[in-house]
Amino acid sequence: MTIESLKESLKKIDNLISMAKTNKAIDVKDLKKERRNCAIALKKLKRIEDSILSLDLIEKYNLPKINYTPDIDDSGYIFTLPSGLKLEGLYRCNNSPVEMNMLEGLDGYICIETEKELNHLINLNWIETLHYVKSKHSDFNIDDYL
């Protein structure tokens, strides 16, 4: 369920509550309970959408990961999404620990910093991912990744 669909559901429930106040055949209590549940779900979705990436948050997705060392004083993980997209993030830079707060992939064409962006990419297949990147970067050549 998306934020927009939840907002639309809340509007419909508000209209039904208004109608129910004049029609005793409709139980207002049930409608109000359903509205409250939708409002809670909407708040949770908004919180997820605004969440900044962290290693703890990324690991909750149980994505396959491998350790990698791009150079002698940096270390990170490469996470593989269901589509096969590989996203990498550093946890050590210049021999110092760093907070992993972003992931990069496709030669730098993808750079994500929020859980909303991660959720979006997780739900795409490989071809959809390539078209998504193309929509963001006109110089991206899909054929290079097929």
N, C-alpha and C positions, 0 to 999 in steps of 0.2 A: 504494500500500500504506500502511495506517495503522499507527500504533504498536501499537494493540490487536491488529491482525491479525498483526503481526510477533511480538508476545509469545505469541500463540496458536500460531504456527508453531514458536517455540522450545520450547514445552511439548511439542508433538507430536514434535519431533525428539528431545528428551530421553527421551521414552517409547520411541521406536524404538531409540535407543542402548541403553537398558536391556534391551529385548527382544533386540537383536542380540548382546549379550554372551553370551547363552545359546543363540543360534541362529547357527551358523556360516554359514548360507546368506546372511545379510545382512552386507554389508560395513560395518563400523563406521567405517572411515577415511572413506568417502564421507559418511556421516551426520555425522561430526564436522566435516568440511569445510563441509557445508551449514549446520550450526549456527553455525559461525564466521562465515560469510557473512551469515546472518540477524542475528547479534549486531552485526556491523559496520554493517549497514543500519539497525538499531534505534538505535544510537548516533548515526548521521548524522541520522536523523529527529528525535531528541530535541534535537540541537544546533540544527537548523533551527527547531524549535518554540520554542526559548528565545531565538532571535536577536532582538535589538532592531532596529527599523527604522532605516535610515540611507539617505541619498540613493544611495550606492553600491549598497547591497543592492536598493533599489527599482528602480534602473536596470538591474540584471541581468535583470529580467523583460521588458525591451524593450517596456514599455507605451507607447502613444502619449501624448505629453505636450505641453502648451502652457504658455508663460510667462504669468503673470498678476500684476497689481499691485492688491491690494485697496485700498490707499491709497498716498499719496505716498512713505512711508518703509518700506513692506513689499513684498517680492517672493516669489513662490513658483511652484510648478508645479501644474497640474491633470493628473492621470493618469487615463486612461480604461481601465477593466477590460473584458474581453471581453463582459461582460453589458451594457455601456453605462454602468455606474456610474462617476461621476466622483468622484475623491478628490483633495483638495488638501492641500498641505503647504508651509510657508514655509521658505525658505533665507536670507531676510534680514528682520529685524524691527527697527524703529526705526533704520534705516540701518546696522545691524550684522549681520554674518554670524551665522547660528544653525545648529545641527545639526538637520537634518530628521529627527526621531525619532518622528513620528506623522503619520497622514493622517486627514482628516475628510471626511465627505460626507453627503448627504441632509439638508441643513440642520442638521448637528450631531448627527443621530441615530446616525451611525456615526463612531466614533473608534477607530482601531487603532494599536497600538504595537509589535506583534511580527510576525515573518515568518509565524508560524502563522496569525494572523488574516488576513493578506494572502493566504496560500495558500487559506484557507477561502473568502474572498470571490471570489477568481479562479475558483474551481471552481463558483460558483453562477450560474444564469441570472438574468435581471432579476426574475422573479416569486419565485424562491427567495430572492433578496436581500431583497425587500420583506417576505416572510414571516419571514425571519431577524430583520430589524430589528423587526418587530411583536412577535416573541417576547421581545425584550429591552426594548421600550418600549411599554407598554400605551396610551399616548396617541398613538402613531404611526398615522396614517390612510393605509392603503395606497391608497385611491382618489385621494388627492392626487398620487400619482406614477404613475398608470396613463395 
